[in-house]
Amino acid sequence: MIMLGSISTHLTTRALGKRVRELILKRLESSTQVLLDFTGVEMASHSFCDEAFGKLLQELGFVKFKRRVKFSGCSAEVESVIKFALRNRLVEEKVYVTC
C-alpha cells in the first residue's frame, strides 16, 4: 500500500507525479498489485494525475493497469480528476492505435 496522504495533502506537480509513478512501478516489481490510499489527500491536480496514473496506464496497458493498480480513500473531487486523466490517456491510445 502506498499512503499518498503521507506524501502530501496536495498532489499538484508533474515532478511529484513522476516520483509517485516510479514508486508504484518499484512496488509492482515485487507485488502483483498496489493499493493507492488517498486518505488525507485534499486535492490532486490534473497534471499530477496524468503524470502519475495516465502515463502508468499507458506504460502498463489498460488490462494490466486495471488488474494491478487499485485506488481507495479518494474524495469525489480527487476521483473525478483521476478518471479524467485516465480517460484522456485512453482516448490518446485509441487514436494512436487506429492511425
Secondary structure, DSSP 8 states (H G I E B T S, - for coil): -EEHHHH-SEE--HHHHHHHHHHHHHHHHH-S-EEEE-TT--EE-HHHHIIIIIHHHHHH-HHHHHHHEEEES--HHHHHHHHHHHHHHHHHHHHHHH-
